[in-house]
Amino acid sequence: MATGVIFFVVLSILVLVHELGHFMAARLFGIEVEEFAFGLPFTKPIFKIKKGKTQYGLYPLLFGGFVRLEGEEQESGRAGEYKEGSFWSRGKKQRMMVIAAGVVMNVVLALVGFGVLYASVGVPVRRVELVTVVEVQKDTPADSAGIARDDRIVAVEGRPVSASEFPQLMKSWAGVEVHLLIERGKGTYLFEGIAPGPVEQKIVAIVPRANPPEGQGSIGVLISNYPYLETIKCSMSNVQCLVLAAGKGVESTVIWAGRVFDGLRSIGKSLVAGKAPEGVSGPVGIYRLVDVVAVGGFWPLLELTAILSVNLAVFNVLPIPALDGGRMIFIWWEWVRKKRVTPELERKINSWGMAFLIGLLVLITLQDVISGGLGK
């Protein structure tokens, strides 16, 4: 039940932000909005309310949303014959910007989501592989010295140490007191005057054993060389850190956009080869993903929302009829040929595009169900 609510909220945010882009751009250019709705209009709305000239509605099929603009499907193609305030009464640049605004808003949502995530959780500044304590055995030198699980052993007698050399180094110090530099906490990095976050460093004295019990090692710890990200936690007063977080947000958005394009190329190759697309998810797959990520709390969900927003932006910009990218192609054609594609032909092409998208959605959904169902 909780997963369903979270899934609905995430989906609602993505769709409403996208459609809000179209809505705001249309209003900016004086285009009347007939309807602003969440859900696909294949049935009657389950809720509607009219304010001014705009009807706001909610439809049962919640996988999408739309903005219906005044005169968007007007038949006439001659300048001067369009009603003032209609979509076609505006110039090609303005119409192009109205259509592109949904994609832009999804990109903005991703940038903000990633930026807030990094500013709040921490901005990764470098990747290091420190000696990480996985387990501390009781009644051992490490236990007596106060070493705890997840501590990171930075240095031995002032010398940096790796996980591969640490065990042998401890054996060589058997019976002799040795000093370890221990780091504890989430880890931060002092960066050009930015104050470090909640990290504790201390030096502990320990005497490795010459003949330890079997399976315990010289000091009684199990270690690993888990990769560790040093991060900066930002405060609202630290402009430099916030700029760093925003830059990291841009970087993550670009990286994920590249991954989405790679995935789409893979889908295209699969379809051309007559195979079902692999490694992609429809609503069922996203539901399962939300189910897994929600366990981690708010921040993983924010990251997932930002990633899905990038996916939605990239997918919508594709030159496929019925998508924003396909609608922009029609305006580009009008720009080049100096005349509009006939409304009848445009509707027919968009219908083909919609049929293709619905078929692809059904195929991916079936694949999701077969591969794992709805999860919990």
N, C-alpha and C positions, 0 to 999 in steps of 0.2 A: 504493500500500500504506500509506504513512505517513498520507495523508489519511483512509483508511478507519479506521485506528486512532484518529486524533484525533476523527473523527466519532463513533465508537463511545464514546469516553471522554466527550465533551461530552454526547451523548444519555444516557449512563448517569448522569452527574451530575444532569442535569435531572430524569430520571424517579425516580431513587432518592431525591433530596431531597424530591420531591413525595410519594412513597409513604411516606417516613420520617415526614412530617408526620402522615399518617393513623395510622401505626403507633404513634408516640409518644403521640398524643392518646388513642388507644384504650387503651393501657396505663395512661395517666394516670387514666382513668376506670374502670379495672378490667375492660375488655372484652377477652376472650381473642382472640388473633389466630391463626387457623387456618393461614394461608399468607401469606408475604411473598415476592413474586416479581418478577423483571425479565423483560419480554416478555409477549406476549398468550397466554392459555391455550387456543388453538385446536388444539393438539397436546399430546402428552405432553412433560413437561419433559426437557431433555437433562442436567440436573443437579438434584439435590435432596438436602437434608439436614434432619433434624428435630432441633431443640433445644427441650427442654421440650414445650410444646403447639403450637409453631409450626414449620411446614415452610417452609424457605427454598429457592426454586427459580429455575432459569433456563430460559426457553422459547426456541425457535428464532426466532420472530417478535419481533424486538427493538424494535419501535416502540411501546413502552409498558411498563406495569408495573401491578401491582395488589396490594392487601391484601385478603385474604378474612377477614372477621370472624365470630366465633362467632354462629350464629343470625341472620345478616343476612337470610336468605331464609326465615325461619320463617313458617309459614302462619298461625298463630293471631294474632288482632288484639286479644285481650283482655288487659288489665293483670293481672299476677299469674300468667299462664300461661307466662311466658318463663323460660328457664333462667338462673340467676344467672351473670353473666359474659358473657351474650350481648349483642349489639348492641341488641336491642329491650327488654332489661331496664332500660336507662338512659333517663333523661328526655329530652324533646325538645331542651332546651338543650344537653345533653351530646352527643347524637347530631349536632346541627347543628355543634357545634364540632369533632367528629371528622371530619366531611365537609369542613368549611372549612379544616382544618389543612393539607391539601396545598397549597392556593392560598396560604395564609399563608407556608408554607415557601419557595415559589417567589419570593414577594415579598421575603422575608428574604434569599434567595440573591442576588437582583438588587441589593438595598441594599448587601450586603456586597461583592459583586463590583465595583460602581461605586465604593463608598467606598475599597476597597483600591487600585483603579486610580488614582483621583485622588490619594490619599495618596502613592502610589509614583511615578507618572509626573509628577504636578503638578496643582494645582488651578487651573483657568483663572480669572483675576480680571478681565481686561478684554481686549477685542479692539481691536487697533490696526492701522493700515495704514502701516507704515514703508516707506521706500525700501529695497528688498531687492536686493542684488547677485546677479544670476543668472549672470553670466560676467565674468571679468577677462581682457582681452587682454594678451598678453605684450609686454614692452618698452614699456609705456605709463606715464604718471604714476601711475595707480592701482596698477599692478604694482610699481613702484618704491617706493611708499608702504606696501606690505604689505597692501593691501586684498585680501580673499579672497572667494570665492564664499560666499553665504549671510550675509555681513555685512549689518548693517542701518545705514543712514546716518540717524542720529537728528536731527542739526542741522548747519547751516552757519554758522560764526562765531557759535555760540550761539543761532541762531534755528532753531526746528523747521521742517522742510521736507517737502513732499509729493513723490510720484513725478512728478506732472504739472509741477511748477515746477522740479524739480532740473536738468534738462538746460539750460534757459534761464539758470538761475542760474549754472551753471558757465561758460557762454559769456560772461556779463557779467564774470566774474572772470578772463578769459583773460590770461595773462602775469603774473598777480599771485598771490602765495602766499595760499592760503585754508586755513582749519582746519575739518576735518570731525570731528564726534563719531561714532565708530563703535562699534556694539554687536555683540558676537560671543558665541555660545553659545545654549543652549536658552531663555534668557530667564526672568527671574523678576521679581517685583514686591515692593517693600518695603511691607509691610502691617501697620500697628500693631505694630511691634516684631518682626515675624517676619523672621528673617535671610534675606537674598537667597541664591539658589542660585548655581550655576556660570555666571555671566555675566561677561563682560569688556568694559569700556568704555574706550576710549582715544581721544585726539585725534591725528589725523594731519595733517601739513602737506602740501599738494599744490599744484602750479601747473598749472592747466588750459591746454591748448594753444589757440592762436588758429586754426591751420589744421591740424587733425588729419587723418590718412588717412581716406579715405572708409569709412564704416561703423563707425568707432571712437568717435566722440564726443570731447568735450573732454578727458576723463581716461581713456577706454578701458575703460568698463564698460557692460554691458547690465543694465538695472535693471527692476524690476517693483514693483507695489504689492500684493504678496501679503498677504492678511490674516495677522496674527501674533498669537497668543495669549500674553499674559504670564501666567506661572504661578508657583505656590509649590510647592516640593518640601518635603514634610513629614518630620520625624523623630519617632520614637516619644516623645521627651521634650517635643515641642511640642504641647501639648494644644489650643491655639487653632487650629493648622493642621489637626489631626486632626478637630476639630469642623467646621471649614470643609469638609474633604473629605467628611465624613459628610453634611453638608447638601447638598453638590453631588450626592452619590449619591442622596439622596431626590429632588432636583429631576430628575435624569436618569430615575429610575424613573417618576415621574409623567408626564414628557414622553413616554416610550416607551409607557406605558399608554394615553395619549391617542391616540398614533399607531396603536396596535393597534385601539382602538375605531373609529377612522376607517376603518381597513382592513376591519374586520368589517362596517361599514355599507356599504362599497363592495361587498363580497361579497354581502351581502343584496340590494342593488339589482340586481346582475348575475343572481343566481338568480331573482329575481322576474321579470326581463326575459327569462329563458330563455337567458342568455348564460353562457359559461364565465368564472369569476372571473379578473380580471387583477391583476397586481401582488402575487400571493401565492405562497408556495412550500411545497411538501410536502417529504418526505424527500430527494428528488433535488435540489431547489433548495437545501435547507440543506446537502447534501453539497457542492455546487458552491461555495456561500458559504464553507464551512469550508476548501475547497481554496484559495480566494483569500486568505482572512484568515490562514491558517496561515503564509503566507510572511512575514508581519510579526512572527511570534514570539509569545511568551506573552501580552503585554499586549493586543494586538488580539483574541486568542482569549478572554481573560477578559472583555473588553467584549462580544464576541459572545455568550458564555455568559450574561451578565447580561441582554442584550437578549432572548435566546430564553427565559430564565426569566420575564421579564415577559410575553412572548407566551403562554407556557404557563399562567401564572396567570390572565390575562384570558380566554383561551379556555375554561379549565375552569370559570370562574364563570358562563358563559353558561347561561341556563335551558333547556338542551337535554337531553332525556332521555339517560341513560347518562353524562353529564358530572356533575361535582360540583354545578354549579349546578342541574341538573335534579333531582338527589337532594334538594337543599335545598328545592326547590319542593314535593316530596311532604311533607316535614316541616312546611313552612309551611301546607300544606293541612290536615294533621292538627291543627295548632295552631288554625286558624280553625274547622274543622268539628268538632273534638273527636273525630274518629275517623280511623283510618288508611285510606288507599286499600288496597283488597284486594291481597294479594301477587300474585295472578294478573294483575290489571290493571296493576299496577306493572311486572311483568316484561314484559308485552306492550308497554307504552309504551316501556320502556327498549330493547327489541329493535328497535322502529321507529327510535328515536333512534340506536342503534348502526348500523343499516342505512344511515341517512342519512349518518352520519359516515364510514362506510367508502366509500360512494359518492362523497362529496365528496373524500375522500383520493385515491381512484382517479382522479377527474377532474383534480385539481390535479397529481397525479404524472404523468399522461399529458401534461398541458400543459407540465410541467417538462421531460420527455423530448423532446417535440417542439421546444421552444424552445432546447434546448442540450445535452441528454444529461447524462452523468455528468462531463463535463470530463476532466481528466487521469486 
